[in-house]
Amino acid sequence: MRPRERRGEALAHAAVLSGAVTPGPPAPAGRGSAAGHTGRAAAYHDCVIRSPQAAPFGRFDESWPAVNRPELLAEPVAAALGQWVGAGPVESVLVVDTDPEVADTAAFSAAYDVPLDVSANCVVIAAKRGQEVTYAACVALATTRVDVNSAVRKRLGARKASFAPMDTAVAETGMEYGGITPVGLPKDWPLLVDEAVASAPYVLVGSGRRRSKLILPGAFLGQLPNAEVAAGLAR
């Protein structure tokens, strides 16, 4: 491969991973023509987003665009990715296949060398107004604790707020406990995203199943349906 071609493919690779370029159908190729270069670039982009790639952090054998590995995801998560309306290309949402026995945050961090300050937890909140109970979700970094009784309660306009029981959280989300994620939550739920999560270059969250995790830009979470980014949700 000529140096100019090698450099061009490297730039194309970087552009796809950053979300600056999305793949398109290959254009008709001709020797030495602009169309030929376009066709090769499009084919290369398609290869990049469909192939396993290095995760931005952690010790994983490989990561994949999550939309291409629905068998690793809970059904609501796969459905949400299939109808993606996020801030960037859906191919930038990666999935890693992991050991379900170490799905909980501290054990996972130790097993896969993932810093806690890039791990985000999604908790289900039960908000009570009079006799009515509604549900919401809150996402915060694993280095912090969600301020349920004050910051979250006020944001939700509730008289009382608490963590939803495990059985309720699982039943309402259609996800496994220990894998609940902000992607694919019920469409009528408010989603509160702590500012520290939304400003992170990448974060690791659940996939809806204990056997895998999602890795995506933090800004994507703030652009999910019903999401609100706020400071001070966790301390």
TAURKA-V41410 format. One record per residue. SS is DSSP state (helix for helix, strand for strand, loop for the rest). D_CENTER is the distance of its C-alpha to the mean C-alpha in Angstrom with 2 decimals. Layout:
ss: (SS:SS)
d_center: (D_CENTER:D_CENTER)
This chain:
ss: (loop:loop:helix:helix:helix:helix:helix:helix:helix:helix:helix:helix:helix:helix:helix:helix:helix:helix:loop:loop:loop:loop:loop:loop:loop:loop:loop:loop:loop:loop:loop:loop:loop:helix:helix:helix:helix:helix:helix:helix:helix:helix:helix:helix:helix:helix:helix:helix:helix:helix:loop:loop:strand:loop:loop:loop:loop:loop:loop:loop:loop:loop:strand:strand:strand:helix:helix:helix:loop:helix:helix:helix:loop:loop:helix:helix:helix:helix:helix:helix:helix:helix:loop:loop:loop:loop:loop:loop:loop:helix:helix:helix:loop:strand:strand:strand:strand:loop:loop:helix:helix:helix:loop:loop:helix:helix:helix:helix:helix:helix:helix:helix:loop:loop:loop:helix:helix:helix:strand:strand:strand:strand:strand:strand:strand:strand:strand:strand:strand:loop:loop:strand:strand:strand:strand:strand:strand:strand:strand:strand:strand:loop:loop:loop:loop:strand:loop:helix:helix:helix:helix:helix:helix:helix:helix:helix:loop:loop:loop:strand:strand:strand:strand:loop:loop:helix:helix:helix:helix:helix:helix:helix:helix:loop:loop:loop:loop:loop:loop:loop:loop:loop:loop:loop:loop:loop:loop:loop:loop:strand:strand:strand:strand:strand:helix:helix:helix:helix:loop:loop:loop:loop:strand:strand:strand:strand:loop:loop:loop:loop:loop:strand:strand:strand:strand:strand:loop:helix:helix:helix:helix:helix:loop:loop:loop:loop:strand:strand:strand:strand:loop:loop:loop:strand:loop)
d_center: (35.71:37.06:35.57:34.72:32.83:30.96:29.94:28.87:26.56:24.99:24.38:22.95:20.50:19.38:19.19:16.91:14.37:14.51:14.15:17.82:18.99:17.98:20.08:23.15:26.08:28.50:31.49:35.03:35.94:39.28:40.70:40.38:39.14:36.24:35.11:35.09:32.80:30.43:30.42:29.71:26.84:25.22:25.73:24.28:21.08:20.77:21.38:18.77:15.78:17.11:18.11:16.66:15.93:15.75:12.65:12.86:13.94:15.19:17.67:16.28:18.54:16.14:12.66:12.23:10.52:8.93:11.04:14.01:13.67:13.73:16.03:13.41:11.53:13.07:14.85:13.29:9.75:11.58:13.57:11.00:9.67:13.41:14.19:11.50:12.82:10.22:11.43:11.32:11.68:9.50:10.65:8.71:5.49:7.19:8.34:11.16:14.05:15.47:18.38:17.97:20.86:18.95:15.76:16.74:15.55:18.88:19.78:16.51:16.80:20.39:20.01:17.41:18.36:15.11:16.23:15.70:15.12:11.72:10.82:9.71:11.30:11.06:14.71:16.67:19.62:22.94:24.78:28.50:30.82:34.28:34.06:30.80:27.53:24.21:20.63:17.71:14.57:14.00:11.28:13.04:13.24:14.97:17.97:18.73:19.84:19.06:22.32:22.68:26.40:26.65:23.79:21.62:24.80:26.14:23.07:23.28:27.05:27.75:30.87:29.06:25.48:24.46:21.81:22.00:23.70:21.73:23.38:22.65:18.92:18.72:21.08:19.59:15.94:16.93:14.68:16.05:16.87:15.03:11.90:11.32:7.89:7.70:6.61:10.19:12.29:15.93:16.61:19.24:17.39:17.05:13.73:14.67:12.42:14.48:15.44:14.83:11.06:11.06:13.46:11.83:11.58:8.61:7.19:6.74:5.96:7.70:7.81:10.78:13.11:14.59:15.03:11.59:8.30:4.87:5.08:4.26:7.01:7.64:9.60:7.18:6.84:10.59:11.15:10.01:13.30:15.46:13.38:15.71:15.26:18.14:19.77:21.30:19.19:19.20:21.85)
